[in-house]
């Protein structure tokens, strides 16, 4: 597959067999505030965190360590305003290096009456350009929804290991990151819908801070591919027939941009697109 969304990770329509993770841990057990400290509120004895964007600053937090594999889970509720144009809310993983590897989930703000859009992207060795956008068929601001990123040596859902056909794959430990910031130069309607701070503060709330992941040691992620970790097992090496069918439904009905089919941008499609 090229980079893609797995439906179970968006709305929980499907359950991955054998998935278990701890949701009882406090925010401070595994995460820390990284910027915009005045715009981050730790709530309910650490079981919930709110990050916000106003005219002074955005904000964000990140995991205390980096991971080489795992099933990363978080519950998130986006800002409820009727207008969030230009606001970008993220849940992603990054190596934070010059030639960075990165797995992006970016929720793009909406104008009144329009749905949120989810944009994914994958960077390997500092090269991205693998954007896909999906119009969400549910309201991510109405309630908490569970989102997951699966990372192992076979696939990152959102990206399959295609090194056999010359496509670089994730090779660096990744930090888990969440943030909210001003992206009105591009995020909504191609940058035409600007942020209106009369609606601020824009917020995002997060829950479930347990992490099922292998901590990378000294930058080496090879040990994290061991079969001792359940997320590296056979059930997590490819999508099931049911999951592929659900992905096909989303792709046909809700995907509004796919870098693989952008002939103006890529006259010759990137090699991973041939396996979609």
N, C-alpha and C positions, 0 to 999 in steps of 0.2 A: 504494500500500500504506500501511497504517498502520505504526506501529513494529513491527518484526518481526525474528526471528532468521533469518539465512541459514545453512543447514545446513553448508555448506562451512566456515564459520568456527568451527563447534563441533568437528567431528571429522575434517575433511579427507576427507569422502566424495567430494567433487567438487573439481576443480582449476579455478581461474579461468584461462582461456586467456591466455597472455602474462605471467602474474605472475612477476616476479623481484624479489628484494630481497636486500640484503646481511645475512648473519647473522654475519659474522666480526668485526664491530666490538665493542669493549669497552664495558662498561657506562658508564664515565666519558666515552666519546666523545660520547654524546648525552643521558645522564641524570645526575641527581644526587639524593642523599638529601635529603628535604625535612622529615622529622620522625621522631622515635623513633630517633635515631641509634644508641643502644645496642642496638637490636633489628634492625639491618640488618647483614648480613655479605656482603661482596663475595668471591666464591669463584672458584677456578680462573683466576687471573690476569684477572679481570674478565669472564669468559665466562658467569658465573652469579651471581645475587644471591638471597639469602634474606631475607625480611622476616618478622617474628614478632610475636605478641601474647602478652603475659603479664599478670599482675595489675598491673604497673607502667605499661605503655604498649603501644599499638600502634605501627605504623610505616608508612612509605611512601616512594616516590620519584617523581620527575617528570622530564619532558623539559626540557632547558635552554632550548629555544625553543618557540614555538607555531606551529601549522600551519593553513593554510587549505584544504588538500586533501591526499589521499594514501591509500595503503593501509597501514595501521598493523598490524604483525604482532608477536606475542610468543608465546613458548612458556611455559606455566605448569603447575605441578604443585602441587596443593593439599595441605593438612595431612592426614596419613594416619591420625590418631586415629579410633577407632571412634565417638567422640562429639565433635562440633564445634558443638553447639547454640549459637546466638547469635553465632557468629563470622561476620563479613562480610569477604570478600576481593574486591577490586575491580580491574578494568582498565577505564579510562574516559578520556574526554577532556572538558575543561572550560575555559571562558574565564576562570574565576576573577574574574568581575566581578559587580557588584550585580545587574544584569539578565542573569544568566549564560545562556549556551548550554552544553548538556552532553549527552553520550552515555554512558549508564551501562551497564556490565556488572557485576552484583553476584552473587557466588556465595555462597549462603546456607548456613550450616552445618547439619549433619544430626544426628539422633539415631541410636542404635545400630540397625543393620539397615535404615536408610532412606537413599535416595539424596540427593545434593546437588540443590539447586534453583538455577537461574539466573534472575535477575530483570533485565530491561532497563527503561530509562526514558529519555525524551528531554525535555530542557528547551530551550525557545526563548524568548528575552527574559524569562527568569526564571520561566517557567511550565512545570511538569512535569505530573505526574498521568497519565502514559502508561505505567504499569507493565504488563508482561506477565511471566508466570512459566512456566518450562518445567522439568519434572522430567527431569534428565539420565539418559539411558539407558546411560551409560558412567560409569566411576569416574574423576573428574578428579584423584584423589589417587594413582592407581596408576602413572601415568607422565606424562611431559610431553605436553601436547596443544597444537596450534597454534590461536591465536585471532587474528582479524583484525577491524578496523573499516575499512570503505570509506567515504571522505568525498569527495564532489565536488558539483558544482552540480546534479546530477540526482537523487542519492539519497545518504543515509547509510544503509548497511546496518548500522543498523537503522531508517531513516526516509526516506520518499520526499519529494522537494520537491513540496509541494502548495500553493504560494503562489497558484496560479491559482484555488483555491477558498477562499482566505482563511486558510490555515493558515501561521503563521509558520515560517520555516526558519532554519537556522544562518546567522548573519551575522558572527560574531566568530571570531578565531583561537582555536584550542584547544590547550591543553597536554595531553600524554599523561601519565596518572597511574596509579599502582598503589598499593594500600594494604591493610592488614588492621587491623580494629578491632572493638570491642565494640558489637554491635547487638542485644543480647538483649532489648531492649524490644519488638522487632517481627520479627526476622529469621527465627526458626524456630518453627513452629507458632503463628504469630501472637503471639509473645512469651512463650508458655508455657514453652518450653524455654530455660532460662537457661544462661549460660556456667558451666562447671565448671572452675575453674583448676587443679584437681588433674590435668587432662589437659595443662596448658600445659607448654612453649610451643606455641602453634598457629603453624604456619609456612606460607609460600607461597614457592616457588622459581620464578625466572624466567630464561629464556635468550633469545638472539637479539635483539640490541639495535641492529641496523641499522634505519634508518627510510627508507621510500620516501614522502617527503612534501615539500610545498612550504612553505617557511618564509614566514610572513606578514610583510610589511614595514610597520612603523608602523601596525599594526592593520588594514591593508587586505588583504582576501583575494581581491579581484577578479582580480588577476594569477595567482592560484593556480588559476583555472578555465581557463587557457590549454590549447589542444589539444596543446601541446608535451609535456605530461605524460601518460604512457600511461594512467594511472588515470582520466583524463577522457575517454578514447576511447569509441567506440561499444560495445565489449564490456562497459563498466562503467556504462552508463546505465540499464539495467534488468536484472532477473533473466531468465535464459534459461528456456525451457520446462522443462528438466530441473530447474533450481534451484527454479522455482515448484512443481513436483511434489513435490520433496523437502521444501520448506517446508510444503506442504499435509499431508504425512505427519506431520511434527513437530507441526503445529498440531492435527491431529485426535487424535493419540495421546499427546502429551506436554505440551501446553500446559494448565496447570491454573488459570490466571487470565489474563483479557484485559480491560483497561479498556474496550474497545469494547463488550463484552457485559455490563458491570456496570450494570444498569438502576437499581439503588438509588443508586449513586454518580452516574451520568449518565443521568437520565431521557430526555434527548435526547442521543444519541451525538455525540461530537465529529465535526466535518465530515470529517476524514481517514478516519474509520471507514467512511464510505460507499464508499470506493475499495478496501476489503479484499476 
